[in-house]
Amino acid sequence: MNEGLNVKMITTLDSPELQPYRTLRRSVDHMEHGIFVAEGEKVVRRLLASKLTVLSLLITPERFDQLKRAQEIPQQAAFTVFLADKAILETIVGYNLHQGIMAVAKVPQEPTLDALLDGISKPYLLVALDGLVNSENVGVIVRNCAAFGVDALLVGETSSSPYLRRAVRNSMGAVFQIPVIHAGDLAAALRDLVERHRTKVLATLPHGRSLIHDVDLSGNVCLILGNEGEGVSRRILDVCTGHVAIPMNSAVDSLNVASASAVLLYEAVRQRTIRQEA
């Protein structure tokens, strides 16, 4: 048993300490308190392996024993473990998703944009979200960003946070390994990238003349993904230095934004790999 762990067997979810687990449908409240909920075996295991601060774990005794045997509880862990029978955990919304293993952790402190850019190698690849309201789409995009080596994610003021419950789940824990900046004014942040950091800021459009394979993505680049229905807003378009589109059959209006992000990021990585090998 880790000395820092405080293990409690519970028979009810009425304790104030367990409120975050009882309010899984109130993720915005969690964000206001600087916390988020991770649910499901794979996501929680990845959280435990990350550098983020875990506050508590809610789990069945059997699953807790599995984590201990696999030595997946950090050696210096100092959080509370709430042990509860399966019947109690089944009363929490979404049992078929969390399967009796959940955790609450702190949203990590965000760097400033300048500090972030000073700490990453050049050329960098960023992704910005403008008006993405579907947290599941946001989660998949985060996972794609991690898969394709995106250096950081800028989340505009009109977008859902990657730390909302469904976003964390759909990212499969990828949000634990990629820097996130919630921009209070995305247009101002993008303008700063253009004017002070010589970054190519590109809006992604469903159809356009600048096809993704014809645009140079090998330098400092920020790709902007827009709202699921309306695309990139006019306010953000006015800041962009250009735009890119995925070549598609004209009979198809658009791709799902999360699917489109994978195509766009693959092409960016392909170009950047060629440049490195040249």
C-alpha positions in Angstrom: 0.0 0.0 0.0 1.4 3.4 -0.9 1.9 5.5 2.3 0.4 8.6 0.7 -2.9 6.9 -0.2 -5.9 7.4 1.9 -8.2 4.4 1.2 -11.8 4.5 2.3 -14.5 1.9 1.9 -17.8 3.7 1.3 -21.4 2.4 1.4 -23.1 5.6 0.1 -22.3 8.4 -2.4 -23.7 11.1 -0.1 -20.4 12.5 1.1 -19.5 16.0 -0.1 -16.1 14.5 -1.2 -18.0 12.4 -3.8 -20.0 15.3 -5.3 -17.9 15.4 -8.5 -18.7 11.8 -9.2 -22.4 12.3 -8.5 -22.6 15.3 -10.9 -21.2 13.8 -14.1 -23.7 15.8 -16.1 -22.4 19.1 -14.7 -19.0 19.2 -16.4 -19.1 22.9 -16.7 -19.3 23.1 -12.9 -16.3 20.9 -12.7 -14.4 23.3 -15.0 -15.3 26.3 -12.8 -13.6 24.4 -9.9 -10.6 23.5 -12.0 -11.2 19.8 -11.9 -12.3 17.1 -14.4 -13.5 13.6 -14.3 -11.8 10.7 -16.1 -13.8 7.5 -16.6 -13.1 4.0 -17.9 -10.2 1.7 -17.4 -7.9 2.9 -20.2 -8.5 6.6 -19.5 -7.9 6.3 -15.8 -4.8 4.2 -16.3 -3.4 6.8 -18.6 -4.2 9.5 -16.1 -2.4 7.7 -13.4 0.6 7.3 -15.6 0.6 11.1 -16.5 2.1 14.0 -14.6 -1.3 15.5 -13.8 -2.5 15.8 -10.2 -5.0 13.1 -9.2 -7.3 14.1 -6.4 -9.3 10.9 -5.9 -10.2 7.6 -7.3 -13.6 5.9 -7.2 -13.3 2.2 -7.9 -14.4 -1.3 -6.9 -12.1 -3.2 -4.6 -11.4 -5.8 -7.3 -10.3 -3.2 -9.9 -8.2 -1.4 -7.2 -6.4 -4.7 -6.5 -5.7 -5.1 -10.2 -4.1 -1.6 -10.4 -1.9 -2.4 -7.4 -0.8 -5.8 -8.8 0.1 -4.1 -12.1 2.0 -1.4 -10.1 0.0 1.3 -11.8 -0.6 3.4 -8.7 2.3 5.9 -8.6 4.9 5.4 -5.9 4.4 8.8 -4.5 0.6 8.9 -4.9 -1.1 11.0 -2.2 -4.8 11.0 -3.2 -7.9 9.4 -1.7 -9.2 6.1 -3.0 -12.9 5.5 -2.5 -13.7 1.8 -2.6 -17.3 1.0 -3.4 -19.2 -2.2 -4.4 -20.4 -2.5 -8.0 -24.0 -1.9 -7.0 -23.2 1.5 -5.7 -21.2 2.5 -8.7 -24.1 1.3 -11.0 -26.2 4.2 -9.6 -23.9 6.8 -11.2 -25.0 7.9 -14.7 -23.1 6.1 -17.5 -22.0 2.9 -15.7 -21.7 1.1 -19.1 -19.0 3.7 -19.9 -17.1 4.1 -16.7 -17.4 0.4 -15.7 -16.7 1.1 -12.0 -13.4 3.0 -12.4 -13.3 6.8 -12.3 -11.0 9.5 -11.1 -11.0 13.3 -10.4 -7.9 15.3 -11.2 -6.9 18.9 -11.5 -7.0 20.7 -14.8 -3.2 21.5 -15.3 -2.0 25.0 -15.1 -1.8 26.5 -18.6 1.3 28.2 -20.0 1.1 31.6 -21.7 1.3 31.5 -25.4 4.8 33.1 -25.3 6.0 30.6 -22.7 4.6 27.7 -24.8 6.3 28.8 -28.0 9.6 29.4 -26.2 9.5 25.8 -24.9 8.8 23.9 -28.1 11.1 23.2 -31.0 10.7 24.9 -34.4 9.0 24.6 -36.7 5.9 23.9 -34.7 2.5 22.7 -35.5 -0.5 24.0 -33.6 -4.3 23.4 -33.9 -6.9 26.0 -32.9 -10.6 25.4 -32.3 -13.1 28.0 -33.2 -16.7 27.4 -32.1 -16.6 23.6 -31.7 -19.4 22.9 -29.3 -19.6 19.1 -29.5 -17.3 17.8 -26.8 -17.1 14.4 -28.4 -15.7 15.9 -31.6 -13.3 17.9 -29.4 -12.1 14.7 -27.7 -11.5 12.9 -31.0 -9.6 15.9 -32.4 -7.4 15.9 -29.3 -6.6 12.3 -29.9 -5.7 13.0 -33.5 -3.5 15.9 -32.4 -1.6 13.6 -30.1 -1.3 10.9 -32.8 0.1 13.3 -35.3 2.5 15.2 -33.0 0.7 18.5 -32.7 2.7 20.7 -30.3 -0.3 22.4 -28.6 -4.0 23.0 -28.9 -5.6 26.5 -28.7 -9.2 26.4 -27.6 -11.2 29.5 -28.5 -13.7 31.1 -26.2 -16.7 29.7 -28.1 -15.4 26.1 -28.1 -16.0 23.3 -25.6 -13.1 22.5 -23.3 -11.0 19.3 -23.9 -11.4 18.6 -20.2 -15.2 18.2 -20.3 -16.2 14.6 -19.4 -17.1 13.4 -22.9 -14.1 15.1 -24.4 -11.7 13.4 -22.0 -13.3 10.1 -22.7 -13.2 10.4 -26.5 -9.6 11.6 -26.4 -8.8 8.3 -24.7 -6.6 10.2 -22.3 -4.6 11.9 -25.1 -5.5 15.2 -23.4 -3.1 14.3 -20.7 -0.1 14.5 -23.0 -0.7 17.6 -25.1 -0.5 21.2 -23.9 -3.8 23.1 -24.0 -4.4 26.8 -23.9 -7.9 28.2 -23.4 -7.7 31.5 -25.3 -10.0 34.1 -23.9 -9.7 35.9 -27.2 -8.8 33.5 -30.0 -8.6 36.2 -32.7 -6.0 38.1 -30.6 -4.0 35.0 -29.9 -3.9 34.2 -33.6 -3.0 37.7 -34.5 -0.1 37.4 -32.1 1.0 34.2 -33.8 1.0 36.0 -37.2 2.6 39.3 -36.2 5.1 38.3 -33.5 5.9 34.7 -34.2 5.8 34.5 -38.0 3.2 31.7 -38.0 1.1 30.7 -41.0 -2.5 30.7 -39.6 -4.7 28.7 -41.9 -8.5 28.3 -41.8 -9.7 24.9 -42.8 -12.7 25.1 -45.3 -14.9 22.3 -46.6 -14.3 23.5 -50.2 -11.8 25.9 -51.6 -9.1 26.4 -54.2 -6.1 26.0 -51.9 -6.0 22.2 -51.5 -4.1 20.8 -48.6 -1.4 19.1 -50.6 -0.7 22.3 -52.5 -0.1 24.5 -49.4 3.3 24.5 -47.7 2.7 23.2 -44.1 6.4 22.6 -43.3 7.0 25.8 -41.3 5.4 27.3 -38.2 1.7 26.5 -38.8 -1.6 26.8 -36.9 -4.5 25.0 -38.5 -8.0 26.3 -37.4 -10.9 24.0 -37.2 -14.3 25.6 -37.2 -17.8 25.1 -36.0 -19.5 21.8 -37.0 -22.2 23.6 -38.9 -21.0 27.1 -39.8 -17.2 26.5 -40.1 -14.6 29.1 -39.2 -16.2 32.4 -38.1 -15.8 35.6 -40.0 -13.9 37.2 -37.0 -11.3 34.4 -37.2 -11.1 34.3 -41.0 -10.2 38.0 -40.9 -7.0 37.1 -39.0 -5.9 34.2 -41.1 -3.1 34.3 -43.6 -4.7 31.7 -45.8 -7.0 28.7 -46.0 -6.8 25.1 -46.9 -9.3 22.5 -48.1 -9.4 18.7 -48.4 -10.0 17.5 -52.0 -13.4 15.8 -52.0 -16.1 14.7 -54.4 -18.3 17.7 -55.1 -21.4 15.7 -54.1 -20.2 15.6 -50.5 -20.8 18.9 -48.6 -18.1 18.3 -45.9 -16.5 15.8 -43.6 -17.1 15.5 -39.9 -14.7 18.0 -38.3 -12.9 15.3 -36.3 -12.5 13.2 -39.4 -11.2 16.2 -41.4 -8.7 16.9 -38.7 -7.0 13.5 -39.2 -6.7 14.1 -43.0 -5.3 17.6 -42.5 -2.8 16.6 -39.8 -1.6 13.6 -41.8 -0.8 15.9 -44.7 1.0 18.3 -42.4 3.1 15.5 -40.9 3.9 14.1 -44.4 5.2 17.4 -45.6 7.2 18.0 -42.4 8.8 14.5 -42.6 9.9 15.1 -46.2 11.5 18.4 -45.2 13.4 16.8 -42.3 14.7 14.0 -44.6 15.7 16.4 -47.3 
